[in-house]
Amino acid sequence: MSHGKIRIRKNGSSGSHNGMKSIVSCLSSEDFPRIRIGIGKPHEHMDMIAHVIGGIDEEDKERLAKGVELGTEAVSELLKNSIDSAMNKFN
């Protein structure tokens, strides 16, 4: 997913995301909504871990900041109305 793009889902698997695996394990369920904010893909020949924990340039920081803002609005929409409403509005 590109920098700052958000995606809302009703549920899903943890995939290869260790943080999500931990949450699924603690809840003993994959049945909870998720709001993801994209961080882009690594450049060619770049390791995924280095991409995730590495630095980002100013342009990407701006996109991520907008994504966090949208994610905040999506959480509010989800809590005030419903996951379906948030998905319709932000996906």
Backbone as XML, in Angstrom:
<?xml version="1.0"?>
<chain id="A" units="angstrom">
  <residue number="1" name="MET">
    <atom name="N" x="0.842" y="-1.173" z="0.000"/>
    <atom name="CA" x="0.000" y="0.000" z="0.000"/>
    <atom name="C" x="0.895" y="1.247" z="0.000"/>
  </residue>
  <residue number="2" name="SER">
    <atom name="N" x="0.532" y="2.234" z="-0.772"/>
    <atom name="CA" x="1.363" y="3.430" z="-0.873"/>
    <atom name="C" x="1.353" y="4.242" z="0.431"/>
  </residue>
  <residue number="3" name="HIS">
    <atom name="N" x="2.346" y="5.087" z="0.578"/>
    <atom name="CA" x="2.504" y="5.896" z="1.778"/>
    <atom name="C" x="1.233" y="6.674" z="2.106"/>
  </residue>
  <residue number="4" name="GLY">
    <atom name="N" x="0.723" y="6.479" z="3.316"/>
    <atom name="CA" x="-0.402" y="7.257" z="3.801"/>
    <atom name="C" x="-1.774" y="6.778" z="3.370"/>
  </residue>
  <residue number="5" name="LYS">
    <atom name="N" x="-1.845" y="5.817" z="2.463"/>
    <atom name="CA" x="-3.151" y="5.297" z="2.046"/>
    <atom name="C" x="-3.710" y="4.433" z="3.174"/>
  </residue>
  <residue number="6" name="ILE">
    <atom name="N" x="-5.002" y="4.602" z="3.465"/>
    <atom name="CA" x="-5.588" y="3.781" z="4.525"/>
    <atom name="C" x="-6.520" y="2.736" z="3.926"/>
  </residue>
  <residue number="7" name="ARG">
    <atom name="N" x="-6.659" y="1.640" z="4.662"/>
    <atom name="CA" x="-7.586" y="0.583" z="4.271"/>
    <atom name="C" x="-8.234" y="0.034" z="5.533"/>
  </residue>
  <residue number="8" name="ILE">
    <atom name="N" x="-9.535" y="-0.089" z="5.481"/>
    <atom name="CA" x="-10.309" y="-0.565" z="6.622"/>
    <atom name="C" x="-10.904" y="-1.922" z="6.267"/>
  </residue>
  <residue number="9" name="ARG">
    <atom name="N" x="-10.793" y="-2.867" z="7.197"/>
    <atom name="CA" x="-11.373" y="-4.193" z="7.004"/>
    <atom name="C" x="-12.103" y="-4.611" z="8.269"/>
  </residue>
  <residue number="10" name="LYS">
    <atom name="N" x="-13.129" y="-5.415" z="8.094"/>
    <atom name="CA" x="-13.897" y="-5.900" z="9.246"/>
    <atom name="C" x="-13.098" y="-6.906" z="10.071"/>
  </residue>
  <residue number="11" name="ASN">
    <atom name="N" x="-12.290" y="-7.709" z="9.415"/>
    <atom name="CA" x="-11.476" y="-8.716" z="10.099"/>
    <atom name="C" x="-10.453" y="-9.238" z="9.104"/>
  </residue>
  <residue number="12" name="GLY">
    <atom name="N" x="-9.693" y="-10.234" z="9.500"/>
    <atom name="CA" x="-8.711" y="-10.818" z="8.595"/>
    <atom name="C" x="-7.618" y="-11.517" z="9.366"/>
  </residue>
  <residue number="13" name="SER">
    <atom name="N" x="-6.706" y="-12.105" z="8.622"/>
    <atom name="CA" x="-5.606" y="-12.818" z="9.259"/>
    <atom name="C" x="-4.478" y="-11.848" z="9.604"/>
  </residue>
  <residue number="14" name="SER">
    <atom name="N" x="-3.538" y="-12.334" z="10.374"/>
    <atom name="CA" x="-2.398" y="-11.500" z="10.752"/>
    <atom name="C" x="-1.357" y="-11.446" z="9.650"/>
  </residue>
  <residue number="15" name="GLY">
    <atom name="N" x="-1.424" y="-12.376" z="8.705"/>
    <atom name="CA" x="-0.422" y="-12.415" z="7.650"/>
    <atom name="C" x="0.953" y="-12.612" z="8.258"/>
  </residue>
  <residue number="16" name="SER">
    <atom name="N" x="1.921" y="-11.860" z="7.802"/>
    <atom name="CA" x="3.281" y="-11.988" z="8.335"/>
    <atom name="C" x="3.607" y="-10.904" z="9.353"/>
  </residue>
  <residue number="17" name="HIS">
    <atom name="N" x="2.620" y="-10.135" z="9.756"/>
    <atom name="CA" x="2.831" y="-9.005" z="10.667"/>
    <atom name="C" x="2.889" y="-9.497" z="12.115"/>
  </residue>
  <residue number="18" name="ASN">
    <atom name="N" x="4.055" y="-9.449" z="12.713"/>
    <atom name="CA" x="4.230" y="-9.979" z="14.070"/>
    <atom name="C" x="3.417" y="-9.236" z="15.116"/>
  </residue>
  <residue number="19" name="GLY">
    <atom name="N" x="3.272" y="-7.934" z="14.965"/>
    <atom name="CA" x="2.459" y="-7.174" z="15.910"/>
    <atom name="C" x="1.005" y="-7.619" z="15.868"/>
  </residue>
  <residue number="20" name="MET">
    <atom name="N" x="0.503" y="-7.844" z="14.656"/>
    <atom name="CA" x="-0.874" y="-8.312" z="14.509"/>
    <atom name="C" x="-1.014" y="-9.737" z="15.033"/>
  </residue>
  <residue number="21" name="LYS">
    <atom name="N" x="0.001" y="-10.570" z="14.823"/>
    <atom name="CA" x="-0.024" y="-11.933" z="15.373"/>
    <atom name="C" x="-0.152" y="-11.889" z="16.887"/>
  </residue>
  <residue number="22" name="SER">
    <atom name="N" x="0.535" y="-10.966" z="17.514"/>
    <atom name="CA" x="0.476" y="-10.818" z="18.976"/>
    <atom name="C" x="-0.926" y="-10.416" z="19.429"/>
  </residue>
  <residue number="23" name="ILE">
    <atom name="N" x="-1.544" y="-9.483" z="18.720"/>
    <atom name="CA" x="-2.897" y="-9.041" z="19.070"/>
    <atom name="C" x="-3.887" y="-10.184" z="18.899"/>
  </residue>
  <residue number="24" name="VAL">
    <atom name="N" x="-3.787" y="-10.896" z="17.782"/>
    <atom name="CA" x="-4.671" y="-12.043" z="17.537"/>
    <atom name="C" x="-4.496" y="-13.082" z="18.637"/>
  </residue>
  <residue number="25" name="SER">
    <atom name="N" x="-3.271" y="-13.315" z="19.033"/>
    <atom name="CA" x="-2.995" y="-14.277" z="20.094"/>
    <atom name="C" x="-3.616" y="-13.839" z="21.418"/>
  </residue>
  <residue number="26" name="CYS">
    <atom name="N" x="-3.460" y="-12.583" z="21.760"/>
    <atom name="CA" x="-4.017" y="-12.065" z="23.020"/>
    <atom name="C" x="-5.544" y="-12.110" z="23.023"/>
  </residue>
  <residue number="27" name="LEU">
    <atom name="N" x="-6.154" y="-11.830" z="21.882"/>
    <atom name="CA" x="-7.617" y="-11.816" z="21.787"/>
    <atom name="C" x="-8.190" y="-13.203" z="21.491"/>
  </residue>
  <residue number="28" name="SER">
    <atom name="N" x="-7.333" y="-14.129" z="21.091"/>
    <atom name="CA" x="-7.754" y="-15.466" z="20.652"/>
    <atom name="C" x="-8.806" y="-15.379" z="19.547"/>
  </residue>
  <residue number="29" name="SER">
    <atom name="N" x="-8.659" y="-14.384" z="18.699"/>
    <atom name="CA" x="-9.619" y="-14.184" z="17.615"/>
    <atom name="C" x="-9.021" y="-13.270" z="16.550"/>
  </residue>
  <residue number="30" name="GLU">
    <atom name="N" x="-9.437" y="-13.499" z="15.309"/>
    <atom name="CA" x="-9.087" y="-12.594" z="14.214"/>
    <atom name="C" x="-10.274" y="-11.703" z="13.866"/>
  </residue>
  <residue number="31" name="ASP">
    <atom name="N" x="-11.319" y="-11.794" z="14.666"/>
    <atom name="CA" x="-12.583" y="-11.118" z="14.377"/>
    <atom name="C" x="-12.638" y="-9.750" z="15.059"/>
  </residue>
  <residue number="32" name="PHE">
    <atom name="N" x="-11.915" y="-8.792" z="14.509"/>
    <atom name="CA" x="-11.934" y="-7.405" z="14.984"/>
    <atom name="C" x="-11.549" y="-6.501" z="13.825"/>
  </residue>
  <residue number="33" name="PRO">
    <atom name="N" x="-12.059" y="-5.269" z="13.811"/>
    <atom name="CA" x="-11.764" y="-4.364" z="12.694"/>
    <atom name="C" x="-10.317" y="-3.886" z="12.702"/>
  </residue>
  <residue number="34" name="ARG">
    <atom name="N" x="-9.831" y="-3.578" z="11.513"/>
    <atom name="CA" x="-8.461" y="-3.078" z="11.357"/>
    <atom name="C" x="-8.459" y="-1.841" z="10.471"/>
  </residue>
  <residue number="35" name="ILE">
    <atom name="N" x="-7.643" y="-0.903" z="10.818"/>
    <atom name="CA" x="-7.392" y="0.253" z="9.967"/>
    <atom name="C" x="-5.895" y="0.268" z="9.713"/>
  </residue>
  <residue number="36" name="ARG">
    <atom name="N" x="-5.534" y="0.078" z="8.467"/>
    <atom name="CA" x="-4.121" y="0.028" z="8.091"/>
    <atom name="C" x="-3.724" y="1.336" z="7.420"/>
  </residue>
  <residue number="37" name="ILE">
    <atom name="N" x="-2.515" y="1.771" z="7.701"/>
    <atom name="CA" x="-1.953" y="2.941" z="7.039"/>
    <atom name="C" x="-0.708" y="2.471" z="6.301"/>
  </residue>
  <residue number="38" name="GLY">
    <atom name="N" x="-0.692" y="2.664" z="4.989"/>
    <atom name="CA" x="0.394" y="2.171" z="4.160"/>
    <atom name="C" x="1.711" y="2.889" z="4.391"/>
  </residue>
  <residue number="39" name="ILE">
    <atom name="N" x="2.787" y="2.116" z="4.245"/>
    <atom name="CA" x="4.140" y="2.677" z="4.353"/>
    <atom name="C" x="4.924" y="2.495" z="3.066"/>
  </residue>
  <residue number="40" name="GLY">
    <atom name="N" x="4.240" y="2.096" z="2.008"/>
    <atom name="CA" x="4.907" y="1.909" z="0.726"/>
    <atom name="C" x="5.666" y="0.598" z="0.668"/>
  </residue>
  <residue number="41" name="LYS">
    <atom name="N" x="6.310" y="0.380" z="-0.454"/>
    <atom name="CA" x="7.094" y="-0.837" z="-0.671"/>
    <atom name="C" x="8.568" y="-0.481" z="-0.684"/>
  </residue>
  <residue number="42" name="PRO">
    <atom name="N" x="9.409" y="-1.434" z="-0.290"/>
    <atom name="CA" x="10.849" y="-1.151" z="-0.325"/>
    <atom name="C" x="11.340" y="-0.969" z="-1.761"/>
  </residue>
  <residue number="43" name="HIS">
    <atom name="N" x="12.394" y="-0.187" z="-1.903"/>
    <atom name="CA" x="13.025" y="-0.019" z="-3.204"/>
    <atom name="C" x="13.618" y="-1.352" z="-3.633"/>
  </residue>
  <residue number="44" name="GLU">
    <atom name="N" x="13.849" y="-1.483" z="-4.904"/>
    <atom name="CA" x="14.445" y="-2.705" z="-5.431"/>
    <atom name="C" x="15.747" y="-3.022" z="-4.680"/>
  </residue>
  <residue number="45" name="HIS">
    <atom name="N" x="15.943" y="-4.244" z="-4.338"/>
    <atom name="CA" x="17.124" y="-4.750" z="-3.613"/>
    <atom name="C" x="17.178" y="-4.284" z="-2.159"/>
  </residue>
  <residue number="46" name="MET">
    <atom name="N" x="16.087" y="-3.732" z="-1.646"/>
    <atom name="CA" x="16.061" y="-3.297" z="-0.242"/>
    <atom name="C" x="15.302" y="-4.329" z="0.582"/>
  </residue>
  <residue number="47" name="ASP">
    <atom name="N" x="15.845" y="-4.664" z="1.713"/>
    <atom name="CA" x="15.228" y="-5.614" z="2.627"/>
    <atom name="C" x="13.960" y="-5.009" z="3.235"/>
  </residue>
  <residue number="48" name="MET">
    <atom name="N" x="12.895" y="-5.818" z="3.376"/>
    <atom name="CA" x="11.618" y="-5.343" z="3.923"/>
    <atom name="C" x="11.797" y="-4.801" z="5.344"/>
  </residue>
  <residue number="49" name="ILE">
    <atom name="N" x="12.557" y="-5.496" z="6.169"/>
    <atom name="CA" x="12.754" y="-5.043" z="7.553"/>
    <atom name="C" x="13.449" y="-3.685" z="7.572"/>
  </residue>
  <residue number="50" name="ALA">
    <atom name="N" x="14.460" y="-3.514" z="6.738"/>
    <atom name="CA" x="15.158" y="-2.226" z="6.664"/>
    <atom name="C" x="14.194" y="-1.128" z="6.230"/>
  </residue>
  <residue number="51" name="HIS">
    <atom name="N" x="13.277" y="-1.457" z="5.326"/>
    <atom name="CA" x="12.291" y="-0.474" z="4.871"/>
    <atom name="C" x="11.348" y="-0.073" z="6.009"/>
  </residue>
  <residue number="52" name="VAL">
    <atom name="N" x="10.870" y="-1.064" z="6.755"/>
    <atom name="CA" x="9.893" y="-0.811" z="7.815"/>
    <atom name="C" x="10.499" y="0.012" z="8.945"/>
  </residue>
  <residue number="53" name="ILE">
    <atom name="N" x="11.721" y="-0.298" z="9.342"/>
    <atom name="CA" x="12.306" y="0.388" z="10.499"/>
    <atom name="C" x="13.271" y="1.508" z="10.115"/>
  </residue>
  <residue number="54" name="GLY">
    <atom name="N" x="13.493" y="1.700" z="8.813"/>
    <atom name="CA" x="14.420" y="2.727" z="8.356"/>
    <atom name="C" x="13.805" y="4.109" z="8.345"/>
  </residue>
  <residue number="55" name="GLY">
    <atom name="N" x="14.602" y="5.079" z="7.983"/>
    <atom name="CA" x="14.149" y="6.460" z="7.895"/>
    <atom name="C" x="13.284" y="6.692" z="6.668"/>
  </residue>
  <residue number="56" name="ILE">
    <atom name="N" x="12.573" y="7.808" z="6.665"/>
    <atom name="CA" x="11.746" y="8.168" z="5.517"/>
    <atom name="C" x="12.031" y="9.613" z="5.119"/>
  </residue>
  <residue number="57" name="ASP">
    <atom name="N" x="11.838" y="9.897" z="3.834"/>
    <atom name="CA" x="12.112" y="11.262" z="3.377"/>
    <atom name="C" x="10.933" y="12.175" z="3.694"/>
  </residue>
  <residue number="58" name="GLU">
    <atom name="N" x="11.140" y="13.469" z="3.523"/>
    <atom name="CA" x="10.141" y="14.472" z="3.910"/>
    <atom name="C" x="8.822" y="14.319" z="3.158"/>
  </residue>
  <residue number="59" name="GLU">
    <atom name="N" x="8.897" y="14.021" z="1.872"/>
    <atom name="CA" x="7.679" y="13.860" z="1.071"/>
    <atom name="C" x="6.831" y="12.702" z="1.621"/>
  </residue>
  <residue number="60" name="ASP">
    <atom name="N" x="7.479" y="11.591" z="1.946"/>
    <atom name="CA" x="6.762" y="10.443" z="2.488"/>
    <atom name="C" x="6.244" y="10.731" z="3.896"/>
  </residue>
  <residue number="61" name="LYS">
    <atom name="N" x="6.979" y="11.524" z="4.664"/>
    <atom name="CA" x="6.503" y="11.907" z="6.000"/>
    <atom name="C" x="5.191" y="12.671" z="5.906"/>
  </residue>
  <residue number="62" name="GLU">
    <atom name="N" x="5.102" y="13.563" z="4.919"/>
    <atom name="CA" x="3.863" y="14.338" z="4.720"/>
    <atom name="C" x="2.702" y="13.414" z="4.362"/>
  </residue>
  <residue number="63" name="ARG">
    <atom name="N" x="2.956" y="12.455" z="3.474"/>
    <atom name="CA" x="1.911" y="11.499" z="3.098"/>
    <atom name="C" x="1.483" y="10.660" z="4.295"/>
  </residue>
  <residue number="64" name="LEU">
    <atom name="N" x="2.441" y="10.221" z="5.077"/>
    <atom name="CA" x="2.116" y="9.415" z="6.261"/>
    <atom name="C" x="1.326" y="10.230" z="7.277"/>
  </residue>
  <residue number="65" name="ALA">
    <atom name="N" x="1.687" y="11.488" z="7.451"/>
    <atom name="CA" x="0.953" y="12.347" z="8.387"/>
    <atom name="C" x="-0.502" y="12.492" z="7.951"/>
  </residue>
  <residue number="66" name="LYS">
    <atom name="N" x="-0.737" y="12.651" z="6.646"/>
    <atom name="CA" x="-2.102" y="12.727" z="6.133"/>
    <atom name="C" x="-2.826" y="11.405" z="6.349"/>
  </residue>
  <residue number="67" name="GLY">
    <atom name="N" x="-2.114" y="10.289" z="6.193"/>
    <atom name="CA" x="-2.702" y="8.978" z="6.431"/>
    <atom name="C" x="-3.091" y="8.783" z="7.882"/>
  </residue>
  <residue number="68" name="VAL">
    <atom name="N" x="-2.252" y="9.251" z="8.791"/>
    <atom name="CA" x="-2.574" y="9.156" z="10.216"/>
    <atom name="C" x="-3.800" y="10.003" z="10.529"/>
  </residue>
  <residue number="69" name="GLU">
    <atom name="N" x="-3.879" y="11.175" z="9.921"/>
    <atom name="CA" x="-5.053" y="12.037" z="10.113"/>
    <atom name="C" x="-6.323" y="11.349" z="9.602"/>
  </residue>
  <residue number="70" name="LEU">
    <atom name="N" x="-6.243" y="10.757" z="8.412"/>
    <atom name="CA" x="-7.391" y="10.023" z="7.871"/>
    <atom name="C" x="-7.736" y="8.819" z="8.746"/>
  </residue>
  <residue number="71" name="GLY">
    <atom name="N" x="-6.705" y="8.128" z="9.227"/>
    <atom name="CA" x="-6.928" y="6.987" z="10.109"/>
    <atom name="C" x="-7.642" y="7.397" z="11.385"/>
  </residue>
  <residue number="72" name="THR">
    <atom name="N" x="-7.288" y="8.554" z="11.918"/>
    <atom name="CA" x="-7.948" y="9.077" z="13.114"/>
    <atom name="C" x="-9.417" y="9.362" z="12.839"/>
  </residue>
  <residue number="73" name="GLU">
    <atom name="N" x="-9.684" y="9.962" z="11.691"/>
    <atom name="CA" x="-11.070" y="10.225" z="11.301"/>
    <atom name="C" x="-11.828" y="8.914" z="11.102"/>
  </residue>
  <residue number="74" name="ALA">
    <atom name="N" x="-11.165" y="7.912" z="10.549"/>
    <atom name="CA" x="-11.799" y="6.615" z="10.320"/>
    <atom name="C" x="-12.145" y="5.928" z="11.638"/>
  </residue>
  <residue number="75" name="VAL">
    <atom name="N" x="-11.251" y="6.013" z="12.615"/>
    <atom name="CA" x="-11.537" y="5.436" z="13.936"/>
    <atom name="C" x="-12.760" y="6.120" z="14.537"/>
  </residue>
  <residue number="76" name="SER">
    <atom name="N" x="-12.816" y="7.433" z="14.446"/>
    <atom name="CA" x="-13.951" y="8.178" z="14.972"/>
    <atom name="C" x="-15.249" y="7.751" z="14.291"/>
  </residue>
  <residue number="77" name="GLU">
    <atom name="N" x="-15.209" y="7.623" z="12.972"/>
    <atom name="CA" x="-16.383" y="7.192" z="12.213"/>
    <atom name="C" x="-16.817" y="5.783" z="12.631"/>
  </residue>
  <residue number="78" name="LEU">
    <atom name="N" x="-15.860" y="4.908" z="12.779"/>
    <atom name="CA" x="-16.148" y="3.535" z="13.193"/>
    <atom name="C" x="-16.831" y="3.514" z="14.559"/>
  </residue>
  <residue number="79" name="LEU">
    <atom name="N" x="-16.301" y="4.282" z="15.498"/>
    <atom name="CA" x="-16.847" y="4.291" z="16.856"/>
    <atom name="C" x="-18.206" y="4.983" z="16.941"/>
  </residue>
  <residue number="80" name="LYS">
    <atom name="N" x="-18.378" y="6.063" z="16.189"/>
    <atom name="CA" x="-19.640" y="6.810" z="16.240"/>
    <atom name="C" x="-20.746" y="6.116" z="15.468"/>
  </residue>
  <residue number="81" name="ASN">
    <atom name="N" x="-20.397" y="5.475" z="14.349"/>
    <atom name="CA" x="-21.418" y="4.901" z="13.473"/>
    <atom name="C" x="-21.239" y="3.387" z="13.352"/>
  </residue>
  <residue number="82" name="SER">
    <atom name="N" x="-20.381" y="2.963" z="12.452"/>
    <atom name="CA" x="-20.167" y="1.528" z="12.276"/>
    <atom name="C" x="-18.952" y="1.286" z="11.400"/>
  </residue>
  <residue number="83" name="ILE">
    <atom name="N" x="-18.484" y="0.041" z="11.407"/>
    <atom name="CA" x="-17.380" y="-0.326" z="10.529"/>
    <atom name="C" x="-17.795" y="-0.167" z="9.069"/>
  </residue>
  <residue number="84" name="ASP">
    <atom name="N" x="-19.032" y="-0.524" z="8.744"/>
    <atom name="CA" x="-19.505" y="-0.377" z="7.364"/>
    <atom name="C" x="-19.493" y="1.080" z="6.926"/>
  </residue>
  <residue number="85" name="SER">
    <atom name="N" x="-19.915" y="1.968" z="7.804"/>
    <atom name="CA" x="-19.908" y="3.388" z="7.491"/>
    <atom name="C" x="-18.480" y="3.879" z="7.256"/>
  </residue>
  <residue number="86" name="ALA">
    <atom name="N" x="-17.549" y="3.463" z="8.105"/>
    <atom name="CA" x="-16.152" y="3.866" z="7.956"/>
    <atom name="C" x="-15.569" y="3.309" z="6.661"/>
  </residue>
  <residue number="87" name="MET">
    <atom name="N" x="-15.887" y="2.054" z="6.341"/>
    <atom name="CA" x="-15.383" y="1.458" z="5.105"/>
    <atom name="C" x="-15.935" y="2.198" z="3.892"/>
  </residue>
  <residue number="88" name="ASN">
    <atom name="N" x="-17.216" y="2.528" z="3.908"/>
    <atom name="CA" x="-17.820" y="3.242" z="2.781"/>
    <atom name="C" x="-17.224" y="4.636" z="2.611"/>
  </residue>
  <residue number="89" name="LYS">
    <atom name="N" x="-16.906" y="5.266" z="3.705"/>
    <atom name="CA" x="-16.410" y="6.636" z="3.665"/>
    <atom name="C" x="-14.922" y="6.720" z="3.305"/>
  </residue>
  <residue number="90" name="PHE">
    <atom name="N" x="-14.109" y="5.772" z="3.786"/>
    <atom name="CA" x="-12.661" y="5.902" z="3.655"/>
    <atom name="C" x="-11.975" y="4.907" z="2.729"/>
  </residue>
  <residue number="91" name="ASN">
    <atom name="N" x="-12.596" y="3.785" z="2.399"/>
    <atom name="CA" x="-11.944" y="2.818" z="1.499"/>
    <atom name="C" x="-12.054" y="3.242" z="0.059"/>
  </residue>
</chain>
